[in-house]
Amino acid sequence: MIDITHHGATTGVTGSCHELNLRSEPNAFAGILIDCGLFQGQEKGDGASASDLSVDFPIAHIRALVVTHVHIDHVGRIPYLLAAGFEGPIICSEPSAIMLPEILEDALKIGFTRDRALIERVLGLIRSRLVPVPYGQWHEVFAEQGSSLSVRFQRAGHILGSAYVECDAVSGDEHERVVFSGDLGAPHAPLLQQPASPERADRLVIESTYGDKDHESRETRRYHLKAILEHALADGGTVLIPAFSIGRTQELLYEIEGLIHEFRSDSVADGLVWDELEIVVDSPLAAEFTGIYRKLKPFWNAEAADRVREGRHPLSFEQLTVIGSHEDHLNAVAYLARSHRPCVVLAGSGMCAGGRVVNYLKAMLGEARNDVLFVGYQAAGTPGRDILTYGPRGGWVELDSERFDIRAKVHQVGGYSAHAGQSDLIRFIEGISKKPSEIRIVHGDESAKLAFKQRLVEMDYPCVFIPN
């Protein structure tokens, strides 16, 4: 028997955690987990609230954890998995193996402990368990008592190191290829090679974050970003971009460097040309991962490699200022709040649920000359979703238990989502030579999952369902 169960990302877009089990005999039972992420906002999994970090399912039979990518909603519960007694390897792509300890260090400091010695012990344990696997190469996880399981990573185009996972499973007389999409990226994303469809998928577990809509094209969204920045900066305000530290920040820097390079002598605001526009990254984690991205240039796509050969620095250009210390962060917030200097600030977290972006929002939401630009998905129950929903109506948002009126203008550029749109997801599925016998739709709001399911049913895909 080859079975799939889900421990997250079934009622929303966070908390990804899936289980693939093989049973060849009544007492021969082994499996793997694919991701073990945090819930965010109001999203729940198996009745657990977002603040419930416990691993409350059996893990004695779990031979390995397989990581699709290092976003916190896919890896944030790993320390709790270890605390629950998991002793197996953590298998991931080569770039993810470099980045995973760094993202978990930040998560441990915020939500687990400030004890430096304990953090180092946990990180040392995680590093000792890491098994980096090159893209496109099969890795045997186990072979025991009539069952065997091997996994292979293929590029997912979501963030650097992201992968979808092909699982070659044998259990007694059964032999299946089961594919877990992880998070798939849109084609032509900055820096990343786009995903190609798997050669085979008897069963497919696929995300549906944007299963109900498509994004703008790369060129359209690029000029949309340019137009929003020019309009927003015209009155001497700050454009605040809440951005995820891994992936979104680096892609935005890449795109902004491209705009500066192309329009450097053109006006971006009164008395200011693009070449003089200051771009601020105020997130120690984002700064750290931008440095890691630079070191991982062999994994960049051809376009990015060409820029480097031209002598350009897409992630460390002249107009970029990185703020490190907390004191410098507070000074920057105070200065930008009182000055009329046009500036673009990228700060974490991406859904405004914490991090340095909250201080900027508190200081700037009340002034109409400032702008907030969302470039990523905002989960239900997060301040980001509330600002996006109520900001255009002149409403308010609660930050640190205090209400703040929203007078700043609010924008959204959907094309910069790191997730595939509906047509991209369809292309991924259509590229599989033989239709999967089962497609499970996860990692999406209810409306997105239902719309995506309806589209697949219309295309005569068999056994399409949404797991509970």
N, C-alpha and C positions, 0 to 999 in steps of 0.2 A: 504494500500500500504506500502511495506517495501522497502526502496530504499537506495542505497549506492552511495556516491559521494566522490571525492578525491580532496584534497587541497595540495598535495605534494607527493613526492616519485613516480611520474609517469614517469618522464623523467630522472631519475637517482636514486641514492641510499641515498639521504638525503632529509630533509624536510618532513619527514613522518607526514601525517595528513589526516585522513579519517573520514567520517561522515556517520552514520547510522540513517536514518529517518523513523519514523512511522506516517502514516496518516490514521486514521480510518474514519474520516469525512472531508468534505471540509475545515472546520475551526479548526479541531483537528490535530495539527501538533507538534510533539516533536521528539527530537533526541539526540544523543551523539556524541562526538568526540573521536576518538581513536588516541591518540598522537597529539602533536603540536610542531613539531621540526624545527630546523634551516636548511636552505640550506647551502651547502658548495661548494667551488670551482666555477665552471662555471654552476652548476646545477640550474635549474629554476623550478618553479611550478606556473601554471596558469599565465604564462607570467611575473612573478616576478623574479627579479635577486636575487642572493644569499644575497646581502646586503639589500634587501627589507624585513624588518621584520614585516611589517604591516599585520594585520589580516583583509583581505578585502572581507570576505564573511559573510553573515548574521549569527548571533549567538543568537538572541533573543529566538529562540526555542530550543537551546541546553541546556539540563538538567544537563549534567555532562561531564567532561573530564575523559576518561579512559586511563591510562598510562601503556604501555607494559613494558617499562624499562627506565632507566634514562640517556641513552646516549643523548648527546646534539642535535643530529639530530632527536630525538624523543620528546624532552621536551624543547628545547631552546627558543621556541616562547611563552611559558606559560606567562611570564610577559607581553607580548604584548596582549595576549588573555585577561588577566585581565584588562589591560588598555583599551581594546575595550569594556569592560562592562560585561564580563562573571562573573556570580555570583554563579555558581553551585559548587558542590563538585568535588574534584580531587581524583579519585578512583584508587588504585594501590595495588600491593602486599605488604606484611608487610616489607620485606627488602627495597623495593623501597621507601616506606614512610619514612624510616630513611635516605636514601641517597639523595632523591630528593632536599630537601632544600640546601644541601651542594653543589650539582652540580650547582644549580641555583644561589647560592651566587657567585660562581666563574664567571658564565656567566654574572651576573649583573655588577660585577666589571669591566669586560673586555668590554662589549658592551652596557651598559645601563647608569650607573652613578658611580661616585666615592663617592657620598654623602652617608656616612655611615648610617646616620639616615634614609634616604630614602630606602636604601637597607634593613635595619632592618624592616621597615614597610612593604615592599613587602614580605619579608620572613615570617614575622608574619602572613600576610594575607594568604600566601600559606600554612603554617602549620595549620592554622585554618580551611582550606578547605580540608585537607587530610583525606581520609577515607581508612585506611588499611584493606585489606580483605585477610584472609588466603587462601592459595592454595586449590582448590577443593571445595570451599564453594560458593553457589549461593548468590548473593547480589542483591536485588531489587533496581533498579535505579528510576523507576517511574511506576505508574499505574493510568491512567487517561483517561476519555472519550473514552472508548473502546480500549485503547492501553495499553500495559505493556511491560516492558523490564527489564530483569535481566541479570547480567553478572557473569562469573566465570573465575578465573585465573587458568591456568595450567602451569607447569614449561616448559620454552622454552629452557633452557640450553645455553643461549647466554652470559649473565653476571649474577652475583648474583642478585636475585630479578626479573629477566626477566620472562615474561609470554606471552603465547598466550591467546587470549580472546575469550571465548565462549559467544555469545549473544543469549539469548532465547527471541525472539520477537513475540508479539501477536498484530496484528492490524486488528480489525474487525474479519472477518472470517479467516484471514491468520495467520499461526503459523509457524515460521521458526527458525532454528538454524543457525546463521551466525557466522563464525569464522574468526578472524583476527590474522594472525600468529605473528605479530610483527617481530622481528628478531629471527630466529631459530638457535640454536647452533649445532655444529657437535657432534656426539656421543663420549663419553669417554673424554670430555673436562676436564682439571684439575679443581678440586674443585666442579664441578657442576654435579647435577643429570641430566641425559639425558632426552630429551622430549619424551613423549608418545603421540600417535595420539589421536585426539578427538574421542569420541564415535559416534558423529554425526556431520555432517556439510552439511547443505543443500546448502549453498553458502560459498565459501572459498576465502578470500583475502590473498595471500601468497607472501612473499618476494622471490627475485630471484637473490640476489647479486652474487652468484656463480651457477646460473642456467645452465651454460654451461660447468661446469667442476667439478671434484672431488678433494678432498684434499688427501695428504699423510696420511697414518695411524698414529695413536698416536706414536707407537714405531718407525716407519720410520722417522717421523718428529723430534722426540726426538734425534735420533742419527745424523740426518741431522744438527740439531742445534749444537750438540757437535762437529761435524766435521768442521762446519763453524767457530765456536769460536776458535778451536785449530789452524786452518789454519790462521785465521785473526790475532790472537795474536802472531804468531810466529815472526813477525818483530817488536815487541814492540810498536804496535800502539793501538789505542782505537777503540773498537767496539761500534758504536753508534746505538742504537735501538730506533727509534721514536715510542713511544707506547702510546696508549690511557690510560688515567689516571684510568679509571674504566674498569675492566675486563682483558684487555690484560696485563697490568703491573703485576697484581696479578698472572695471569696464568703463565707468564714467570718466575716470582720469584719462583713459585712452582716448575716448571720444572728445573730451574737452581739449586735449592736446592737439587732436586733429583739427578742431575748429580754430584754435589759436594759430596753428600752422597755416591754415588756408586763408584766414581773414585777418591776419595779424595787424594790418594797418587800417582796417575798417573800424568804425565807431561801434562800441558796445554799450556805451552810456555817454551822457553829456561830458565832453572833455576827456573821455577815456577810450582808448583803442583796445582791441582784443589782446594785443601783445603786452598790455600793461595791467590786465585784469588779474587780481590776486585770487588764487584758488587755495582754500584752507582745508586740510584734512585734520579734524580734531577727534582723533580716536587712536589711542596707543595700539590697540589690537589691529585696526585697519592699517596703520603705519607699518606694523610688524609684518603683516601678511603682504603688503605691497612690496616690502623688501624680499620676502620669500618668492613672490611672483616673479620678481626681477631675476632671482637666482634660477628659476625654473624656465628660462627662455627656450630650452630645447623642446618644451611641450607647447609653446606658442604656435599659432597658425602661421601660414605663409605670409599673410599681409603684415602681421606684426613683425615677423622676422625681416621683412623688406624695410620697414621703418627703421629698425635698428641698423641695418646695413647702410642706410642713408645718413647715419650719424644722429638720428633723432632719439630722444629718450621718452617714450610714451608714458612711463610711470614715474619719472623724476625730472620733469621739465622745469625751466627757470622760474615760471610764475607760481610754482607750487610751494606752499608753506605747510609744514607739518608741526602740529602742536603736541608736545609730549607731556609735560608736567601738569598736575592739577592746578597749580598756581597760574601757569601760563594760560590754561583753559579759562579760568575765571576772569583773568585780565582781558582775554579776547572777547568773551561774552559782554563784559562791561563796556569795552571800547566800541564794539560794533553796535551795541544797543543805543549808545549816545551819539555816535558819529553818523555822518551821511556819506561814508565812503562805500561805493559799490563793491560788493564782495560775494563770493560764492563759498559756502561752507558745507562740507560733507562731514556728517557726524553720526555716530552710532547711538542707539540701535535703529535698525531699519523700520521697526513698527512702533517706535517711540515709547517702548515699554520700559525703558531704563537707559542708562548710559548718559553721555555728555549732551546728546541732543535735547534732553529734557530741560537743562538749564538754558539753552538757546531759546527753546519754545516759551518758557516762562518769561524770558526777557523781551521776546520779539513778537509774540502772537498778537499783542494788543495794539500794534501799530500798522496802519494800512500800507506804509511804504515798504514793509517787509513781505516776503513771499515764502511759501513752503511748497516744495516740489517733491511729489512722491513718484518714485520710479519702480516700486516693487509692490508685491501683494501685501495687503493689510488684513490680518486675521480678525475675525469677529471678537469684540471684547478688548481690543488693544486701543491705546490712545490714537494711534495712527488711523485706524478705521473711523474713530469718532471725529477726528479733525477733517478727514476726507469727506465724511458724511455731513457734518454740521457746519464746517467752516464756510462753505458757499452760502449758507443760510444766515450767517452772522450769529452762529451759536457759540457754545462754549465746550471746553474739554476739561476733564479732571486730571491733574498731574500732581502726584504726591499728596493726594487727599485735598487738593485745593482747586477751585474752579478758576479757569482763565478764559476770558472772552477772546473770540477769534476774529480779529479785524484784519489780520494779514490775509493776503490773497492766497488761495490754495489751488495748485495745479497738479495734474497727473499726466505722465507720459508712459502709457502702458507698454509701448514698444521696447522699453528697457528692462522688462521683466526677464529674469534668467530662465523662465519656464517656457516651454513650447506652447503655442496656441493650438486651437482645435485642429486646424489644417495640418500643422506640423505633427501632431499626434497621429492623425489619420495616415499621413505619409509614412510614418514610422511603422505602423501596423500593415499598411498595404505593401510595404517593401519586403515583408516576410513571405517567402515563396509559397508556402502552404498555410491556409488560414488556421490560426490556433483553434483548438477544440474548445477552449475556455478562455475568456478574457474577464479578469477581475478589475474593477475600476475603484481606485483608492485615491487618497490625497487630494481632496477637492471639497468645496462646499456642496451642499445637496443639489442646488440648482445646476452647478457645473457638471456634476456627476450624472444627473438625470439627462441633461442635454446631450452629453457625450454618449451615454448609453443609447439614447434614441437614434443618434446619428449612426452608430455602429449596427443597430438592429435594422435600420433602413438599408444598410449595405449588405445585409444577409450574413453577418457574422454570427456563428452559432454560440449559444450559451454565454451571453454577455450579462454580467450581474454585478451588483454593488454589495459587497459583504457588510455585515452588521459590525 
